[in-house]
């Protein structure tokens, strides 16, 4: 009997500090007003935030890289994008900061459409920033255009120099009748024709679209923001409710201890 009674007391002592589901439910019901307050505060705050966010659109510019001929670009798309990201875009960011003492309020991303000479500039931002987006895109395109015009001019001068050299060779061969000169002359004329064709094929950068606004909005995701606010309100409300109960229990225990 004594052993059974002893084990019973030990079991009671062992589980006396454990919290049952009934205790949790009772605590939650007791502090439900705290939960409601926190939940409503988070939900309404999220709703207000979602409604005050400005609408966002994508602004797209599209350019075609300058070409040597129908199969060869003056620069690879990877080189163009790397230069835009590492040089010309940071220059615009520094310039904006110098003028306004704040960072550029949006970014610009660059993509190449596979197997094409097209470079896409994309900026997602609020409609009020449209004039600034147009300015930045235009500045970037101008930098790229001037750079590629210089490369085209260099290529143009190189081809012209080769044609000039061939003209000299052709003129020197034309007045001679030595065996074999006919074949060499024909090859020189053919080469000159190819170079003239390459000269005609040189094409400058072409701007296809400049800072065109997308038809559909890209943000904000108001329904997602409200959903996240509701989930946060539920979690935070439960946590604060139990913390309020915990605080009240600690305060009550301190009062009892001080009363002794």
matplotlib code that plots the C-alpha trace (Angstrom):
import matplotlib.pyplot as plt

x = [0.0, 2.7, 4.6, 1.4, 0.7, 4.3, 4.2, 0.9, 2.3, 5.4, 3.3, 1.2, 4.4, 5.8, 2.9, 1.8, 4.0, 2.9, 0.4, -2.6, -4.6, -7.4, -5.0, -3.9, -7.4, -8.4, -5.5, -6.3, -9.9, -9.0, -6.6, -8.7, -9.1, -5.3, -5.3, -8.1, -6.3, -3.0, -4.6, -6.7, -3.8, -1.6, -4.3, -5.4, -1.8, -1.1, -4.2, -3.4, 0.2, -1.0, -3.5, -1.0, 1.7, 1.9, 1.2, 4.3, 4.9, 7.8, 9.5, 11.4, 13.9, 15.1, 18.1, 19.8, 23.6, 25.6, 26.7, 29.7, 27.6, 24.4, 26.2, 28.8, 28.1, 30.5, 30.4, 29.0, 25.8, 27.7, 30.3, 27.6, 25.7, 28.9, 29.9, 26.4, 26.4, 29.9, 30.5, 27.6, 24.9, 27.2, 28.1, 24.4, 24.0, 26.9, 25.7, 22.2, 23.7, 25.8, 22.8, 20.3, 22.3, 20.3, 20.5, 18.8, 15.3, 15.2, 17.5, 18.0, 18.4, 19.8, 19.0, 19.8, 17.2, 18.8, 20.3, 19.6, 21.3, 18.7, 19.5, 16.6, 16.7, 14.1, 13.1, 10.2, 9.1, 6.2, 4.6, 5.8, 9.4, 8.7, 10.4, 13.5, 13.4, 13.2, 16.2, 18.4, 17.5, 18.2, 21.6, 22.6, 21.5, 23.5, 26.6, 26.2, 25.4, 28.5, 30.8, 29.5, 29.8, 33.4, 33.9, 32.1, 34.3, 37.4, 36.1, 35.2, 38.7, 40.3, 38.3, 39.0, 42.7, 42.6, 40.7, 43.2, 46.0, 44.3, 43.7, 47.4, 48.1, 45.4, 46.8, 50.3, 49.1, 46.8, 49.7, 51.7, 51.3, 53.5, 52.2, 50.2, 49.3, 45.9, 45.0, 46.5, 44.6, 41.4, 41.9, 42.7, 39.6, 37.5, 38.9, 38.2, 34.6, 34.3, 35.7, 33.4, 30.4, 31.6, 31.8, 28.2, 27.1, 28.3, 25.3, 25.0, 23.1, 19.3, 16.9, 13.7, 11.8, 12.6, 11.2, 7.9, 5.5, 4.0, 0.3, -0.2, 0.8, 3.8, 3.0, 2.3, 1.0, -1.7, -3.5, -0.2, 0.7, -2.7, -2.4, 1.0, -0.4, -3.2, -0.8, 1.6, -1.4, -2.5, 1.0, 1.8, -1.6, -1.3, 2.2, 1.3, -1.8, 0.2, 2.9, 0.3, -0.9, 2.6, 3.2, 0.1, 1.0, 4.5, 3.0, 0.5, 3.3, 5.4, 2.5, 1.9, 5.7, 5.8, 2.6, 4.4]
y = [0.0, 2.4, 1.7, 2.3, 5.5, 6.7, 6.0, 7.8, 10.9, 10.8, 10.6, 13.6, 15.6, 14.6, 15.8, 18.7, 21.2, 20.0, 22.1, 20.3, 21.3, 22.4, 24.8, 26.2, 26.7, 28.3, 30.6, 31.6, 32.3, 34.3, 36.5, 36.5, 40.3, 40.6, 38.2, 40.1, 43.4, 42.2, 40.3, 43.3, 45.7, 43.5, 42.9, 46.5, 47.6, 45.3, 46.3, 50.0, 49.4, 47.4, 50.2, 53.0, 51.3, 52.9, 50.9, 49.5, 48.8, 47.4, 49.9, 48.3, 49.5, 47.3, 47.8, 45.8, 45.6, 46.9, 44.3, 43.6, 41.5, 39.4, 36.8, 38.7, 41.3, 44.1, 42.9, 39.8, 40.4, 39.1, 41.8, 44.5, 43.5, 43.2, 46.8, 48.1, 46.5, 47.3, 50.7, 52.7, 51.9, 52.7, 56.0, 56.9, 55.9, 58.1, 61.0, 60.8, 60.7, 63.7, 65.7, 64.5, 63.2, 60.0, 56.6, 56.0, 54.8, 51.9, 49.4, 48.4, 44.8, 43.7, 40.5, 39.1, 37.3, 34.0, 33.7, 37.4, 40.7, 42.2, 43.7, 44.3, 47.0, 46.4, 48.6, 47.9, 51.0, 53.4, 55.4, 58.7, 57.6, 57.2, 60.5, 59.5, 55.9, 57.4, 59.7, 56.9, 54.4, 57.1, 57.9, 54.2, 53.7, 56.8, 55.5, 52.1, 53.7, 56.0, 53.1, 50.9, 53.7, 54.0, 50.3, 50.5, 53.4, 51.5, 48.5, 50.8, 52.3, 48.9, 47.6, 50.8, 50.4, 46.9, 48.0, 50.8, 48.3, 45.9, 48.8, 49.4, 45.7, 45.5, 48.6, 47.1, 43.8, 45.4, 46.6, 43.3, 40.2, 37.8, 34.2, 33.7, 37.3, 36.7, 34.3, 36.6, 39.6, 37.7, 36.7, 40.3, 41.7, 39.0, 39.9, 43.6, 42.8, 40.9, 43.8, 46.2, 44.0, 43.8, 47.6, 47.9, 45.3, 47.4, 48.4, 50.8, 50.1, 50.4, 51.5, 49.5, 50.5, 53.2, 53.0, 51.5, 50.9, 47.5, 47.0, 45.0, 46.1, 44.3, 45.3, 45.7, 42.2, 43.6, 40.2, 38.6, 41.5, 41.2, 37.4, 37.7, 40.3, 38.0, 35.1, 37.4, 38.6, 35.1, 34.1, 37.3, 37.4, 34.0, 34.7, 38.0, 36.4, 33.7, 36.2, 38.4, 35.4, 34.5, 38.1, 38.1, 34.8, 36.1, 39.2, 37.2, 35.0, 37.9, 39.4, 36.2, 35.9, 39.6, 39.0, 36.4]
z = [0.0, 1.0, -2.3, -4.4, -2.5, -2.9, -6.7, -7.0, -5.3, -7.4, -10.6, -9.4, -8.7, -12.0, -14.1, -11.9, -13.9, -17.4, -19.3, -20.8, -23.9, -21.6, -19.8, -23.1, -24.3, -21.0, -21.2, -24.8, -24.0, -20.9, -23.0, -26.2, -26.2, -26.4, -29.3, -31.1, -30.6, -32.0, -34.8, -35.9, -35.6, -37.9, -40.4, -40.6, -40.8, -43.6, -45.5, -45.1, -46.2, -49.3, -50.3, -49.9, -52.1, -55.6, -58.7, -60.5, -64.1, -66.1, -68.5, -71.3, -73.9, -76.7, -78.9, -81.7, -81.5, -84.4, -86.9, -89.1, -91.4, -91.2, -89.2, -87.1, -84.4, -83.6, -80.0, -78.3, -76.3, -73.2, -73.6, -74.1, -71.0, -68.9, -69.9, -69.2, -65.7, -64.7, -66.3, -67.7, -65.2, -62.2, -63.9, -64.0, -60.3, -59.3, -61.4, -59.8, -56.3, -57.0, -58.2, -55.6, -52.7, -52.7, -54.5, -57.8, -56.8, -59.1, -60.8, -64.5, -65.6, -69.0, -70.9, -74.3, -76.3, -77.2, -80.7, -81.5, -81.5, -79.1, -75.7, -73.4, -70.7, -67.9, -65.0, -62.6, -60.7, -59.9, -62.6, -61.0, -61.9, -65.6, -66.7, -64.7, -66.2, -69.7, -68.9, -67.5, -70.3, -72.9, -71.3, -71.3, -74.9, -75.9, -74.2, -75.9, -79.3, -79.2, -78.2, -81.0, -83.5, -82.6, -83.1, -86.5, -87.5, -86.7, -88.7, -91.5, -91.6, -91.4, -94.4, -96.4, -95.8, -97.1, -100.2, -100.8, -100.6, -103.0, -105.4, -105.5, -106.1, -108.9, -110.6, -110.6, -112.0, -114.7, -116.9, -116.8, -118.9, -116.9, -116.7, -113.6, -113.1, -114.5, -111.7, -109.0, -110.5, -110.4, -106.8, -105.9, -107.6, -105.9, -102.5, -103.2, -104.0, -100.7, -98.8, -100.4, -99.6, -96.0, -95.9, -97.1, -94.5, -91.5, -89.5, -86.5, -83.3, -83.7, -81.0, -81.4, -78.2, -75.6, -72.1, -73.1, -70.2, -69.8, -70.2, -67.0, -63.6, -62.0, -58.4, -55.7, -54.8, -52.5, -51.9, -50.9, -48.5, -46.8, -46.5, -44.9, -42.5, -41.5, -40.9, -38.9, -36.9, -36.0, -34.9, -33.1, -31.5, -30.0, -28.8, -27.1, -25.5, -23.8, -22.9, -21.3, -19.3, -18.3, -17.2, -15.1, -13.5, -12.6, -11.1, -9.1, -7.8, -6.8, -4.9, -2.9, -2.1, -1.0, 1.2, 3.1]

ax = plt.figure().add_subplot(projection="3d")
ax.plot(x, y, z, "-o")
ax.set_aspect("equal")
plt.show()
